[in-house]
């Protein structure tokens, strides 16, 4: 044992354990809640759950790349005190996986452990942005539409092609949908709907089109346009069957459970 | 309405940042918290419920939790929660006949049964020592983290770990021999 105060030897799993000891300790380190329990906890907290195998790895603080990530379910208001009313909390990481499909051609979005706006990883080599991601500074009297209009390079006349998706585009997409979710939270369905339509106009091949559709369903329900909401929800569920996002959309629109 | 919306949107963006952090620490540490509660004697479902409550508490205290110190905070919260639930002492049910249970546990999935075996071995270790052993050998906490969590001197962590290891290895060795004699070892120690 190390002579210095508090110095500990290598962990048995790293050095010195017999095969049998390693087997016991390794199993104990990997023991954890069932997948069902994990998803239940995640849903209650309003977060996305990584696949079970990754989540029960040795607690060294490094979740391994695991199975496909599940889209988030709605969180309870109690777990998220800043949010009033039902808010669709969509994980930025989870948003890159839609119905199990992962868009590997796009850069990962990992917020990391920093207390700052969600960071966006550098784009793949060869697609470095020509300028830093835009920062939209609100000014007095701004409406949210004004704020979105000031996102550089994003006007109603420009239609980006999917091949040119960049970090800047992702930042812009996230910005719009964040404000749309804020509108939902404030029960400003009309504003939310306008933002979703603006998003779809500016980003016709946007990364977060499914999330935008989910917000649209909720906005329509808030405005009392239930029939339209349910029609959109049914189409969404059919197109994204099996995804947790489709479950959430179905719940919001009051569709029968599958 | 515009400025209200902008302020609200700003607040929501901050909320989104915290939500992202909560998601990260949940995915990194929920198993650790669950195990800590199981070691306090909670059944699997009850441990999941208490794990959820632990993270709900953490969500309300995110500003107070230093980045990188989330795990220690969560374990401390979980242990306090277990205490408030009346689970004051560490425990797996102490089995009068460890051998019998060692045999029957081989019927379950191998990993889960090995985890149960490990728990049975740890149940034979002095409770004042096993906590240090678990936090270091299984959960990977550092010596200062363990000292702070258990409110013991830094030097005590090392001495307790040494003694815990001796006991753990002795019990594990006996168990291994027992399983080999019964032909239920499955794998041989080299």
Interface residues (C-beta under 8 A of the other chain):
Chain A: X1 X2 X5 X6 X7 X8 X11 X12 X13 X18 X19 X20 X21 X23 X24 X25 X26 X27 X28 X29 X30 X31 X32 X33 X34 X37 X38 X40 X41 X42 X44 X45 X46 X47 X48 X49 X50 X54 X55 X56 X57 X58 X59 X60 X61 X62 X63 X75 X78 X79 X80 X81 X82 X83 X89 X91 X92 X93 X111 X112 X113 X114 X115 X116 X117 X118 X138 X140 X141 X142 X143 X144 X146 X147 X178 X179 X181 X182 X183 X185 X186 X188 X191
Chain B: X1 X2 X3 X4 X5 X6 X8 X9 X10 X11 X12 X13 X14 X15 X16 X17 X19 X20 X21 X22 X23 X24 X26 X27 X28 X29 X30 X31 X32 X34 X35 X38 X44 X45 X47 X48 X51 X52 X55 X56 X59 X60 X67 X68 X71 X111 X112 X113 X114 X115 X117 X118 X119 X121 X134 X136 X137 X138 X139 X140 X143 X144 X147 X154 X155 X157 X158 X161 X162 X165 X168 X169 X172 X173 X176 X185 X187 X188 X189 X190
